[in-house]
Amino acid sequence: MPYIKFESGELSKEVKQRLIKELTDVSAKITGISKELFFVSIDEKDDTHIAVGGKTVKQLKEELSK
């Protein structure tokens, strides 16, 4: 059974649903393995627990939303 693990900061329910569908669809298309056999796991980290370039993801999101 193929396993896809996606790690990220906090995601909305809609984004997670889209990721599950599209990651499964494209993986099945590329590999030829039935999409019913794919296992998808989304591992979310709190936006204050991960950082890039010395800033937390929460800080980066706040800056982008300005």
PyMOL commands that set and color helices and strands:
alter all, ss='L'
color gray80, all
select helices_A, chain A and resi 13-31+35-37+57-64
alter helices_A, ss='H'
color red, helices_A
select strands_A, chain A and resi 3-8+39-44+51-52+55-56
alter strands_A, ss='S'
color yellow, strands_A
deselect
rebuild
show_as cartoon
